[in-house]
Structures are given as structure tokens and as C-alpha cells.
């Protein structure tokens, strides 16, 4: 069975959607009072806690 090539438009859509998903995964800035609040035991919360301790806050 031969390998089918994507047309240029489809290749671009594939790349753009992959980059959008990557950007969303990296967007960890959660607003205060938002419904998707950061869980207490998430790695980001642990990191922030460690940074606060190191800075003496």
C-alpha cells in the first residue's frame, strides 16, 4: 500500500493545530477565581510553594 501525501493545505492545518495544542498545554496562567483552579497537589503548585519557601515569603 502506498503512502499518501497530504496536500499543502492539510499539512499546514496539521502543523498549525499541533502548535495550538502545544501552546494550550503550556498556558498555565490560571486566573484567580476561575473555575479551572489549579489543584493543590499539582506540580506547579508544589513548585510555587518551594519557590516561596526559598525566597522566605
C-alpha positions as a LaTeX table, in Angstrom:
\begin{tabular}{lrrr}
\hline
Residue & $x$ (\AA) & $y$ (\AA) & $z$ (\AA) \\
\hline
Unk1 & 0.00 & 0.00 & 0.00 \\
Unk2 & 1.45 & 3.35 & $-0.99$ \\
Unk3 & 1.95 & 6.24 & 1.38 \\
Unk4 & $-0.48$ & 9.05 & 0.68 \\
Unk5 & 0.90 & 12.55 & 0.85 \\
Unk6 & $-1.07$ & 15.32 & 2.43 \\
Unk7 & $-1.88$ & 18.28 & 0.26 \\
Unk8 & $-0.17$ & 21.51 & 1.22 \\
Unk9 & $-3.30$ & 22.91 & 2.90 \\
Unk10 & $-3.75$ & 19.77 & 5.01 \\
Unk11 & $-0.08$ & 19.69 & 6.01 \\
Unk12 & $-0.37$ & 23.29 & 7.15 \\
Unk13 & $-3.56$ & 22.57 & 9.12 \\
Unk14 & $-1.88$ & 19.61 & 10.80 \\
Unk15 & 1.12 & 21.71 & 11.82 \\
Unk16 & $-0.95$ & 24.67 & 12.98 \\
Unk17 & $-3.29$ & 22.52 & 15.08 \\
Unk18 & $-0.32$ & 20.72 & 16.68 \\
Unk19 & 1.25 & 24.06 & 17.61 \\
Unk20 & $-2.06$ & 25.34 & 19.01 \\
Unk21 & $-2.39$ & 22.28 & 21.24 \\
Unk22 & 1.20 & 22.70 & 22.41 \\
Unk23 & 0.54 & 26.36 & 23.22 \\
Unk24 & $-2.57$ & 25.47 & 25.21 \\
Unk25 & $-0.66$ & 22.88 & 27.21 \\
Unk26 & 1.99 & 25.45 & 28.07 \\
Unk27 & $-0.56$ & 28.10 & 29.08 \\
Unk28 & $-0.58$ & 27.55 & 32.83 \\
Unk29 & $-1.54$ & 31.05 & 33.88 \\
Unk30 & $-4.78$ & 30.44 & 35.74 \\
Unk31 & $-6.74$ & 33.47 & 36.83 \\
Unk32 & $-7.78$ & 33.82 & 40.43 \\
Unk33 & $-11.37$ & 32.77 & 40.96 \\
Unk34 & $-11.52$ & 30.86 & 37.70 \\
Unk35 & $-13.47$ & 27.60 & 37.53 \\
Unk36 & $-10.40$ & 25.67 & 36.42 \\
Unk37 & $-8.41$ & 26.36 & 39.57 \\
Unk38 & $-5.05$ & 24.71 & 39.96 \\
Unk39 & $-5.27$ & 21.52 & 42.07 \\
Unk40 & $-3.42$ & 21.67 & 45.41 \\
Unk41 & $-1.17$ & 18.71 & 44.60 \\
Unk42 & $-0.23$ & 19.72 & 41.07 \\
Unk43 & 3.43 & 20.12 & 40.19 \\
Unk44 & 3.01 & 23.84 & 39.51 \\
Unk45 & 1.55 & 24.41 & 42.99 \\
Unk46 & 4.42 & 22.43 & 44.53 \\
Unk47 & 6.97 & 24.45 & 42.53 \\
Unk48 & 5.43 & 27.74 & 43.60 \\
Unk49 & 5.43 & 26.62 & 47.22 \\
Unk50 & 9.11 & 25.65 & 47.02 \\
Unk51 & 10.00 & 28.99 & 45.44 \\
Unk52 & 8.11 & 30.87 & 48.16 \\
Unk53 & 9.96 & 28.92 & 50.86 \\
Unk54 & 13.31 & 29.60 & 49.21 \\
Unk55 & 12.58 & 33.31 & 49.00 \\
Unk56 & 11.35 & 33.39 & 52.61 \\
Unk57 & 7.81 & 34.52 & 51.83 \\
\hline
\end{tabular}
